[in-house]
C-alpha cells in the first residue's frame, strides 16, 4: 500500500517579548517547539532559503511582511514574562 503524501507545512514562531523592547531571558517554549520541528525534518527558513517544497519554520519579528504571514499554516506565540 502506498504511503499517503503529507502536506508541506510552513510555521511561524513569535516571541511576544521581542515585539515590545525584548528581554534577556530565552523563550524556552519556542526553543522546545523549534527543536521538535528540527528533529522532525523541518528546516529554518532564512533569506537564503528559497525552497518551497520542504517543511519550514521561522522566527517572526516586527519587520515580518504581512503578505508572507498569510502564507503560513500555523503561528505559535509565546511570552516569557508576566506583565502587570
One Martini backbone bead per residue (centre of mass of N, CA, C, O) as a GRO file, in nm:
protein
   84
    1UNK     BB    1   0.098   0.036   0.022
    2UNK     BB    2   0.075   0.361  -0.008
    3UNK     BB    3   0.198   0.649   0.099
    4UNK     BB    4   0.087   0.925   0.228
    5UNK     BB    5   0.089   1.245   0.155
    6UNK     BB    6   0.221   1.535   0.286
    7UNK     BB    7   0.188   1.841   0.384
    8UNK     BB    8   0.326   2.137   0.347
    9UNK     BB    9   0.484   2.325   0.609
   10UNK     BB   10   0.442   2.660   0.756
   11UNK     BB   11   0.608   2.810   1.039
   12UNK     BB   12   0.550   3.039   1.307
   13UNK     BB   13   0.753   3.232   1.542
   14UNK     BB   14   0.663   3.414   1.850
   15UNK     BB   15   0.818   3.663   2.047
   16UNK     BB   16   0.656   3.884   2.243
   17UNK     BB   17   0.902   4.026   2.380
   18UNK     BB   18   1.034   4.134   2.106
   19UNK     BB   19   0.794   4.340   2.033
   20UNK     BB   20   0.863   4.475   2.343
   21UNK     BB   21   1.197   4.542   2.412
   22UNK     BB   22   1.257   4.282   2.527
   23UNK     BB   23   1.480   4.015   2.655
   24UNK     BB   24   1.720   3.809   2.825
   25UNK     BB   25   1.531   3.575   2.806
   26UNK     BB   26   1.459   3.277   2.706
   27UNK     BB   27   1.230   3.099   2.502
   28UNK     BB   28   1.149   2.783   2.580
   29UNK     BB   29   0.902   2.715   2.410
   30UNK     BB   30   1.030   2.788   2.131
   31UNK     BB   31   1.275   2.601   2.157
   32UNK     BB   32   1.111   2.338   2.169
   33UNK     BB   33   0.961   2.368   1.903
   34UNK     BB   34   1.210   2.395   1.720
   35UNK     BB   35   1.334   2.122   1.800
   36UNK     BB   36   1.101   1.947   1.705
   37UNK     BB   37   1.103   2.037   1.409
   38UNK     BB   38   1.397   1.958   1.347
   39UNK     BB   39   1.361   1.650   1.428
   40UNK     BB   40   1.110   1.647   1.189
   41UNK     BB   41   1.246   1.803   0.912
   42UNK     BB   42   1.271   2.091   0.959
   43UNK     BB   43   1.352   2.414   0.834
   44UNK     BB   44   1.508   2.710   0.851
   45UNK     BB   45   1.400   3.014   0.756
   46UNK     BB   46   1.556   3.225   0.522
   47UNK     BB   47   1.667   3.437   0.288
   48UNK     BB   48   1.814   3.186   0.131
   49UNK     BB   49   1.551   3.033   0.146
   50UNK     BB   50   1.368   2.897  -0.153
   51UNK     BB   51   1.223   2.658  -0.064
   52UNK     BB   52   0.880   2.511  -0.108
   53UNK     BB   53   0.910   2.170  -0.068
   54UNK     BB   54   0.948   2.231   0.246
   55UNK     BB   55   0.968   2.224   0.574
   56UNK     BB   56   0.907   2.520   0.780
   57UNK     BB   57   1.066   2.768   0.999
   58UNK     BB   58   1.009   3.093   1.175
   59UNK     BB   59   1.102   3.403   1.289
   60UNK     BB   60   0.902   3.657   1.405
   61UNK     BB   61   0.877   4.008   1.344
   62UNK     BB   62   0.823   4.341   1.293
   63UNK     BB   63   0.944   4.295   0.982
   64UNK     BB   64   0.723   4.133   0.886
   65UNK     BB   65   0.537   4.026   0.622
   66UNK     BB   66   0.201   4.007   0.579
   67UNK     BB   67   0.186   3.829   0.322
   68UNK     BB   68   0.363   3.600   0.442
   69UNK     BB   69   0.181   3.527   0.688
   70UNK     BB   70  -0.061   3.411   0.513
   71UNK     BB   71   0.119   3.144   0.424
   72UNK     BB   72   0.087   3.028   0.691
   73UNK     BB   73  -0.030   2.755   0.884
   74UNK     BB   74   0.130   2.836   1.156
   75UNK     BB   75   0.118   3.013   1.483
   76UNK     BB   76   0.347   3.072   1.749
   77UNK     BB   77   0.296   3.209   2.082
   78UNK     BB   78   0.528   3.362   2.326
   79UNK     BB   79   0.568   3.438   2.683
   80UNK     BB   80   0.797   3.490   2.966
   81UNK     BB   81   0.654   3.737   3.099
   82UNK     BB   82   0.506   3.921   3.344
   83UNK     BB   83   0.237   4.151   3.336
   84UNK     BB   84   0.104   4.453   3.513
   0.00000   0.00000   0.00000
